[in-house]
């Protein structure tokens, strides 16, 4: 069933490509239907997952590549555990939403929706791969749709941004590949479960810390951390709305997921030594990102920089190398995906109407578009960590988990929250309140079902997790506990 | 309240929170009622309202007297406990508190005389297209008056709950053992009660002189107190300090601005520089692939000689 969920989008993409030209308006319907089925499949697995047993479930495993020259085998092995299952659910959820909010795409719709579906396959694959090489394959596949989606359907300096994104990720991937190969050939397996069981490898041709650095470099670039973050504001700003949603909502989580799943659990000894450095990098990213967010003039760039800051909390939680911190880090990935995804949907709607994202030009939009304004306030409050909304739970858990280990860095992180309150409220105040501008007199609110539906669904998820976090947190905890045990 | 805590009058502090809730809530409600009638919060545009809105006036009057701490209203009892605790703990705090009582009485008196005394000054100017305005102020509807009266009753009698130390016993029961020893127990002393009442009455008297009888022009007071009024009107310049200095100058214009320059020119400069360097390097390297056999042959010769030299250097045998 998991394999079906992973490859169904690719099948859907093929079906879309085969549509005759005059039927191309059906592309979005097919994409929506496929995404809905995928979401249903993943949701079913989410409910069906045996929480008492924990560990990997829904495993599909078969030999993929068997070479006569070495004992090494590549496996196609996928499975979900408490850490990856919620992230897969997030992927499927945002996948459907990204299709819906693209309902008005007129430019080459067959290719657009086809690429969106390919992107879904690669993301689901990254979160469910149990073989390091398979993980790498899915990780790389994701670059192709992203490049085309940004460079064709983007805005502004889109070709530059697409190249920058691809080259940055590729740079990280190359380092990771060296790490993977060294690790795999020394341990004689690429199976993530096996690698985690073996633990740190000390007889490789390069020192263990070098392997650790090579692999985590790719994840840190993806997360991203300062100073490897500048691809993110460019890519976010120039990407079409739906792609920004997926980029912020899911793609960044590949980095966080990789850190937890690969770096911490396969090389726990190095991770323990590196913990303080990770915490320092995290604190720098949080504060640097928050300060940069404060002075952004472009709405999308603003949210992009806030992502840099918020993903710093993922790394901060990871640096605690304990169950609570890791749970917080994974919760932060999920809640940031929902909240920032929603913020990008909203900013996209404002941009579609006003055709500008410049904060200085926008003013007094709330009376013109009350629904969007209310949703913006909800998402904004969630983003700054208001209790009873999702963001608070994850940030608090990160702080609780990290404080004992890295006090100073945690305090620095909490200061980031103060800046977050500043930039979020100030932005909403400038854009939605203030004197009404005659230029925006004729703008309409979000009324279509494909606009309101996704926003209401995201709000429901944010409130649900905020009020009753256990629904996700128990699962994450069961997923990170084995990692924490290896670290402990 | 903070002073009550500072001198470890924990019971008195909580007691004051309790009584304060009634009369301060009443004062805000009264302000709302007055605003309902006049359309403004500017006291200089009011005046004479006691005549038009008697219920609001009397309830606000009760609350004001409770705030000043006039016997036997709620504020008197709780304030008296804090004062006597202050005297027991640190006498200079008691003196500061008395000055506070005096100032409270002055501003409360000013509020009462400006709003309810004298002649009505017309309220807010009616806006364009708005009928009527506020030429004739009127009492608020009972929806607003009932809460006012209810709160006025409590502002009057809430102070009696601690007459037999009932509240005190209750609060001390909740305190953890360690903090119980810290609690100051200043008992009721006649001279403290009398001095705070005197300070209050003196303040009210000053207010009456300036704003009621107009015996002293408020402009002259202002003139004498220079430059205090400017500082006060600018809220001690704290807003300026926070907004202009901390937020605009230091955070936005300083740290964040520098970081954005760093982000754009240094980090992205390096990133783009790597790209440019790669392209430049490729352009240079391309020249080698020119298809000239002589160039290839000479490069090959140099390469072979270099290889031989390398082997000889590393392994001369």
Interface residues (C-beta under 8 A of the other chain):
Chain A: X164 X167 X227 X230 X288 X291 X292 X294 X295
Chain B: X251 X252 X255 X256 X257 X259 X260 X263 X267 X268 X271 X275
